[in-house]
C-alpha cells in the first residue's frame, strides 16, 4: 500500500513539473512568435530633410600669390658698401636710397673736372667778348666752345657714374631681408634685398582647358585667407587669361587681381580660390554623409512610416508609428562643401538618414534620434591643426 501511495505522489510531482515546463516553453514560443512578427529591433539613426536651393556655379582651385610688382634689388657697378640706408622688412618710397657704395675716387675726379669746367666757362666767356670786338678769330671761339662742351660732358658722365654708386628703390613697397653688410665688396648684380609693391597682388590659378569658354575676364573670384578663424575671404576678379594652354597638363593659366589693402597676402603663398561663374541653377541637395556608395550604384535611405502587409501602420514600443528605411538609388550631381546635389531620385522635403546609414538594409526598422547632430555647411573652413 505504501508503494502505491509513493508512486501516486511521484506521478503527481512529475505531472506538476511537466506542466510547469510546458507552460514556460509555451510562453517562450509565444514571445518568439511575437518578436518574429515585430521583426529586428530598430536601429538608432540621425536624419535630415532634403533641401532645394539655387547654387552658384563655383570652380575651386589652388592659387599662388604673386606681387603686382616685385624685383630683386642689386647693384649695377662694383664697389665697397659704404652705407646701408634701410632695415629688413621696412617700407620705402620710390627713389629712396638703400645702399651707397664707396665713391671717394670718383668724387675727387669730379672735383678736378669741375675746376676744369669753371676754367673752360671763363675762357669761353672771355673769347666771346673778344671775338665780338675782333680781337679773337672765330676759330679760337669754336675751339674754346668745344672745350667747354667736352669738359661739361665729362662732368655729367662722372656724376652719372657716382649716382650709380647709390642703389635706390625703383618703386614704393616693402623690403625683404637685407643680404649685404658694411664694408662688403660687391660685384655687379649682387642681390642686396627684394622689394615687393603694396598696392595690389595677383593670384595665379590653373583650370582645365574645358572651362576656357566659361571664365571670361572680369569673372568674380573669392580668395580664402589661410589660417583665419573664423574663415575670411578677399574679393577679386579674373584680370587676365593666358592665351596658350600648357601642352603637358592641358591646363589654362588665369590671373586674378586682389585688392589687399591690409597686406594680408604675401608673394609665394598658396591660397584656395573660388571662381564664381555667372551661371545659376536650382538643385536638390543632401548632406554628403547620407550617400551610401557601392559598386552597383549610389543610394540613400529614405525615412518612411512602417506598415504591415495589410497596409496598416506598425506601432513602435513608444506607442508612436514606427519608422523604416527604404533604400533609394540616386544620381549624384556637383558637391558643394558638406553637401552634394542629387540630379535624380529625391525631391525636396523628404527625410533621409544622414548618420548610421552604413548599418541599414532596405526595409530595416529605425528609430530617429537627432539629439546629437552634425551641422553641415556649404562653405566649410575646418581649423588647420
C-alpha positions as CSV (number, residue, x, y, z in Angstrom):
1,X,0.0,0.0,0.0
2,X,2.9,2.3,0.9
3,X,4.4,1.7,-2.6
4,X,1.1,2.7,-4.3
5,X,0.9,6.0,-2.4
6,X,4.6,6.8,-3.1
7,X,4.1,6.0,-6.8
8,X,1.0,8.2,-7.0
9,X,2.8,11.1,-5.3
10,X,5.7,10.7,-7.7
11,X,3.3,10.8,-10.7
12,X,1.7,14.0,-9.3
13,X,5.1,15.6,-8.9
14,X,6.3,14.6,-12.4
15,X,3.0,15.9,-13.8
16,X,3.4,19.3,-12.0
17,X,6.9,19.7,-13.2
18,X,6.0,18.7,-16.7
19,X,3.1,21.2,-16.7
20,X,5.2,24.0,-15.4
21,X,7.9,23.3,-18.0
22,X,5.3,23.1,-20.7
23,X,3.9,26.5,-19.7
24,X,7.3,28.0,-19.7
25,X,8.2,26.7,-23.1
26,X,4.8,27.8,-24.5
27,X,5.4,31.3,-23.2
28,X,8.8,31.5,-24.7
29,X,7.4,30.3,-28.0
30,X,4.7,33.0,-27.9
31,X,7.4,35.6,-27.2
32,X,9.4,34.3,-30.1
33,X,6.5,34.4,-32.4
34,X,5.7,38.0,-31.3
35,X,9.3,39.0,-31.7
36,X,9.4,37.5,-35.2
37,X,6.2,39.3,-36.1
38,X,7.7,42.6,-34.8
39,X,11.0,42.0,-36.6
40,X,14.5,43.0,-35.5
41,X,14.9,45.9,-33.1
42,X,15.1,49.4,-34.7
43,X,18.5,51.0,-35.3
44,X,19.1,54.5,-33.9
45,X,19.9,56.9,-36.8
46,X,20.2,60.6,-37.4
47,X,18.2,62.2,-40.2
48,X,17.9,65.4,-42.3
49,X,15.4,66.9,-44.7
50,X,16.2,67.1,-48.4
51,X,16.5,70.8,-49.3
52,X,16.2,72.7,-52.6
53,X,18.0,75.9,-53.4
54,X,19.8,78.0,-56.0
55,X,23.5,77.2,-56.3
56,X,26.0,79.4,-58.0
57,X,28.5,77.6,-60.2
58,X,31.9,77.7,-58.5
59,X,35.2,76.3,-59.5
60,X,37.6,75.7,-56.6
61,X,41.3,75.8,-57.4
62,X,44.6,76.3,-55.6
63,X,46.4,79.5,-56.4
64,X,49.8,81.0,-56.0
65,X,50.1,84.6,-54.8
66,X,52.3,86.9,-56.8
67,X,53.1,90.6,-56.2
68,X,51.9,93.1,-58.7
69,X,55.5,94.4,-58.9
70,X,58.4,92.6,-57.4
71,X,62.1,92.8,-58.0
72,X,65.4,91.8,-56.6
73,X,67.5,94.9,-55.7
74,X,71.1,94.6,-57.0
75,X,73.9,97.0,-57.8
76,X,75.0,98.0,-61.3
77,X,78.7,98.7,-60.6
78,X,81.3,97.1,-58.4
79,X,82.4,98.7,-55.1
80,X,82.7,98.5,-51.4
81,X,79.5,99.1,-49.3
82,X,79.9,102.4,-47.5
83,X,76.4,102.9,-46.1
84,X,73.2,100.9,-45.7
85,X,70.1,103.2,-45.6
86,X,67.3,100.6,-44.8
87,X,66.2,97.9,-42.4
88,X,64.9,94.5,-43.2
89,X,61.2,94.5,-43.8
90,X,60.9,98.3,-43.9
91,X,58.5,100.2,-46.2
92,X,60.2,102.5,-48.6
93,X,59.2,105.2,-51.1
94,X,60.1,105.4,-54.7
95,X,63.7,106.7,-55.2
96,X,64.7,106.3,-51.6
97,X,68.4,105.5,-51.2
98,X,69.0,102.0,-50.0
99,X,72.8,101.2,-50.3
100,X,75.7,103.5,-51.0
101,X,79.0,102.2,-52.5
102,X,82.3,103.9,-51.9
103,X,82.8,106.7,-54.5
104,X,85.6,108.7,-52.9
105,X,87.8,108.3,-56.0
106,X,85.1,109.4,-58.4
107,X,84.2,112.4,-56.2
108,X,87.9,113.5,-56.2
109,X,87.9,113.2,-60.0
110,X,84.7,115.2,-60.2
111,X,86.2,118.0,-58.1
112,X,89.1,118.2,-60.6
113,X,86.7,118.2,-63.6
114,X,84.6,120.9,-62.0
115,X,87.7,123.1,-61.7
116,X,88.4,122.5,-65.4
117,X,84.8,123.2,-66.2
118,X,85.0,126.6,-64.4
119,X,88.1,127.5,-66.3
120,X,86.6,126.4,-69.6
121,X,83.5,128.5,-68.9
122,X,85.7,131.5,-68.1
123,X,87.8,131.1,-71.3
124,X,84.6,130.7,-73.4
125,X,83.0,133.8,-71.9
126,X,86.2,135.9,-72.5
127,X,86.6,134.6,-76.0
128,X,83.0,135.5,-76.9
129,X,83.6,139.2,-75.8
130,X,86.9,139.4,-77.6
131,X,85.6,137.8,-80.7
132,X,82.8,140.5,-80.8
133,X,85.5,143.2,-80.7
134,X,87.5,141.5,-83.4
135,X,90.5,140.6,-81.2
136,X,90.0,136.8,-81.4
137,X,89.2,134.9,-84.5
138,X,86.1,132.7,-85.0
139,X,88.3,129.6,-84.9
140,X,89.6,130.4,-81.5
141,X,85.9,130.8,-80.3
142,X,85.0,127.5,-81.8
143,X,87.9,125.8,-80.0
144,X,87.0,127.3,-76.6
145,X,83.3,126.4,-77.1
146,X,84.2,122.8,-78.0
147,X,86.5,122.6,-74.9
148,X,83.6,123.8,-72.7
149,X,81.2,121.2,-74.1
150,X,83.8,118.4,-73.7
151,X,84.5,119.2,-70.1
152,X,80.7,119.6,-69.4
153,X,80.1,116.1,-70.9
154,X,82.9,114.7,-68.8
155,X,81.4,116.2,-65.6
156,X,77.9,114.8,-66.4
157,X,79.4,111.3,-67.2
158,X,81.3,111.3,-63.9
159,X,78.2,112.5,-62.0
160,X,76.2,109.7,-63.5
161,X,78.8,107.2,-62.5
162,X,78.7,108.5,-59.0
163,X,74.9,108.3,-59.0
164,X,75.1,104.6,-60.0
165,X,77.1,104.0,-56.8
166,X,73.8,104.7,-54.9
167,X,71.2,102.0,-55.1
168,X,67.7,103.4,-54.9
169,X,64.2,101.9,-54.6
170,X,62.6,101.8,-58.1
171,X,59.1,102.0,-56.6
172,X,57.3,102.2,-53.3
173,X,56.9,98.9,-51.4
174,X,58.1,96.6,-48.6
175,X,61.7,95.4,-48.5
176,X,62.8,91.9,-47.7
177,X,65.7,90.7,-45.6
178,X,69.0,92.5,-46.1
179,X,71.7,90.3,-47.6
180,X,74.6,92.7,-47.6
181,X,76.9,94.2,-44.9
182,X,79.0,97.3,-44.4
183,X,82.5,97.0,-45.9
184,X,81.5,94.1,-48.2
185,X,82.8,94.2,-51.7
186,X,80.0,93.6,-54.2
187,X,80.3,92.7,-57.8
188,X,77.8,93.9,-60.4
189,X,74.4,92.1,-60.0
190,X,74.9,91.1,-56.3
191,X,71.5,90.6,-54.7
192,X,71.1,93.2,-51.9
193,X,67.4,92.6,-50.9
194,X,64.0,92.1,-52.5
195,X,61.2,94.7,-53.0
196,X,57.5,93.9,-53.3
197,X,54.9,96.5,-54.1
198,X,52.0,97.1,-51.6
199,X,49.3,98.4,-53.9
200,X,47.9,95.1,-55.1
201,X,48.7,91.4,-55.5
202,X,47.8,88.8,-58.1
203,X,46.8,85.2,-57.6
204,X,47.7,82.7,-60.4
205,X,45.5,79.6,-60.8
206,X,45.2,76.8,-63.4
207,X,42.0,75.3,-64.5
208,X,41.2,72.5,-67.1
209,X,41.1,73.6,-70.7
210,X,37.4,72.6,-70.9
211,X,36.5,75.7,-68.8
212,X,38.0,78.2,-71.2
213,X,34.7,79.5,-72.5
214,X,33.1,79.7,-69.1
215,X,35.5,82.0,-67.4
216,X,35.7,85.4,-69.2
217,X,37.9,88.3,-68.0
218,X,36.1,90.1,-65.1
219,X,34.7,86.9,-63.5
220,X,34.4,87.3,-59.8
221,X,36.7,85.3,-57.5
222,X,37.0,84.7,-53.8
223,X,40.3,84.1,-52.2
224,X,40.3,82.4,-48.8
225,X,42.8,83.8,-46.3
226,X,44.9,80.9,-44.8
227,X,44.8,80.4,-41.1
228,X,42.0,82.8,-40.2
229,X,39.3,81.9,-37.6
230,X,36.5,82.5,-38.4
231,X,37.3,82.0,-42.1
232,X,37.7,85.2,-44.1
233,X,37.9,85.8,-47.8
234,X,39.1,88.6,-50.1
235,X,37.2,89.7,-53.2
236,X,38.9,89.7,-56.6
237,X,38.3,89.2,-60.2
238,X,39.9,87.5,-63.2
239,X,42.2,90.1,-64.7
240,X,43.9,88.0,-67.5
241,X,43.7,84.7,-69.2
242,X,46.8,83.1,-70.7
243,X,46.4,82.8,-74.4
244,X,48.2,79.4,-74.5
245,X,47.4,76.0,-72.9
246,X,50.1,74.0,-71.1
247,X,50.7,71.1,-73.6
248,X,51.7,68.7,-70.8
249,X,48.8,69.2,-68.4
250,X,46.2,70.7,-70.8
251,X,45.6,73.3,-68.2
252,X,44.9,77.0,-68.6
253,X,46.5,79.7,-66.5
254,X,44.4,82.5,-65.1
255,X,45.4,85.6,-63.1
256,X,43.1,87.2,-60.6
257,X,43.7,90.7,-59.2
258,X,43.1,91.2,-55.5
259,X,42.8,94.5,-53.6
260,X,44.7,93.6,-50.5
261,X,44.9,96.9,-48.7
262,X,45.9,95.3,-45.3
263,X,48.8,93.4,-47.0
264,X,47.5,90.0,-45.6
265,X,48.7,88.1,-48.6
266,X,52.4,87.6,-49.3
267,X,54.0,86.6,-52.5
268,X,54.6,82.8,-52.8
269,X,51.6,81.9,-50.5
270,X,49.3,79.1,-51.6
271,X,45.6,80.0,-51.3
272,X,42.2,78.5,-52.1
273,X,40.5,80.4,-54.9
274,X,36.8,80.0,-55.7
275,X,35.9,81.3,-59.2
276,X,32.3,82.3,-59.3
277,X,30.8,81.6,-62.7
278,X,27.8,83.7,-64.0
279,X,25.7,80.5,-64.1
280,X,23.0,79.7,-61.5
281,X,20.9,76.5,-61.1
282,X,18.2,75.2,-58.8
283,X,19.3,71.9,-57.2
284,X,18.1,69.4,-54.7
285,X,20.8,68.6,-52.2
286,X,21.5,66.5,-49.1
287,X,24.4,66.2,-46.7
288,X,27.3,64.1,-48.1
289,X,27.1,61.7,-45.2
290,X,23.7,60.5,-46.4
291,X,25.2,58.9,-49.5
292,X,25.9,55.1,-49.4
293,X,28.4,54.2,-52.1
294,X,28.5,50.8,-53.6
295,X,29.8,49.2,-56.8
296,X,26.3,48.7,-58.0
297,X,25.3,52.4,-57.5
298,X,24.9,55.2,-55.1
299,X,21.9,55.3,-52.8
300,X,20.3,56.9,-49.8
301,X,17.9,55.7,-47.1
302,X,14.6,57.5,-47.1
303,X,12.6,57.5,-43.8
304,X,9.0,56.3,-44.2
305,X,6.3,55.0,-41.9
306,X,6.4,51.3,-41.2
307,X,3.4,49.3,-42.3
308,X,2.3,45.7,-42.1
309,X,1.2,43.5,-45.0
310,X,-2.4,44.9,-44.8
311,X,-1.0,48.5,-45.1
312,X,-1.7,49.5,-41.6
313,X,0.8,51.5,-39.6
314,X,3.0,49.4,-37.2
315,X,3.3,51.0,-33.8
316,X,6.6,51.2,-32.1
317,X,7.4,50.4,-28.5
318,X,6.8,54.1,-27.6
319,X,3.2,53.9,-28.9
320,X,4.0,56.0,-32.0
321,X,4.0,54.9,-35.6
322,X,7.2,53.1,-36.3
323,X,9.7,54.2,-39.0
324,X,11.6,52.2,-41.6
325,X,14.4,53.0,-44.0
326,X,13.8,52.5,-47.7
327,X,16.8,52.3,-49.9
328,X,16.6,54.7,-52.9
329,X,19.1,54.8,-55.7
330,X,20.1,58.3,-56.8
331,X,22.2,60.0,-59.5
332,X,24.7,62.4,-57.9
333,X,25.4,65.9,-59.0
334,X,28.0,68.5,-58.1
335,X,29.4,68.5,-54.5
336,X,29.4,71.8,-52.6
337,X,31.1,71.9,-49.2
338,X,29.5,69.3,-46.9
339,X,26.5,68.8,-49.3
340,X,26.0,67.1,-52.6
341,X,23.4,67.7,-55.3
342,X,21.0,65.0,-56.3
343,X,20.2,65.1,-60.0
344,X,17.7,62.2,-59.9
345,X,16.0,60.1,-57.2
346,X,14.9,62.6,-54.5
347,X,12.6,65.5,-54.0
348,X,12.7,68.4,-51.6
349,X,11.0,67.7,-48.3
350,X,11.9,64.0,-48.0
351,X,13.6,62.8,-44.8
352,X,16.8,60.8,-45.3
353,X,19.2,59.1,-43.0
354,X,22.5,61.0,-42.6
355,X,24.0,59.2,-39.6
356,X,24.2,55.5,-39.2
357,X,23.3,54.7,-42.8
358,X,26.1,52.1,-43.1
359,X,24.3,49.7,-40.7
360,X,21.0,49.7,-42.5
361,X,19.3,47.5,-45.2
362,X,16.3,48.0,-47.3
363,X,13.1,48.0,-45.1
364,X,15.1,48.0,-41.8
365,X,13.2,49.5,-38.8
366,X,14.8,52.6,-37.4
367,X,14.5,55.0,-34.5
368,X,15.2,58.6,-35.3
369,X,17.4,60.4,-32.8
370,X,18.7,63.9,-33.7
371,X,19.8,64.9,-30.2
372,X,23.4,64.9,-31.4
373,X,23.6,66.3,-35.0
374,X,26.4,67.3,-37.3
375,X,25.9,70.8,-38.8
376,X,27.0,70.6,-42.4
377,X,27.9,73.8,-44.3
378,X,28.1,74.9,-47.9
379,X,31.4,76.6,-47.3
380,X,33.2,74.7,-44.5
381,X,36.5,76.0,-43.2
382,X,38.0,73.4,-40.9
383,X,40.6,74.6,-38.4
384,X,44.1,73.7,-39.5
385,X,45.7,71.8,-36.7
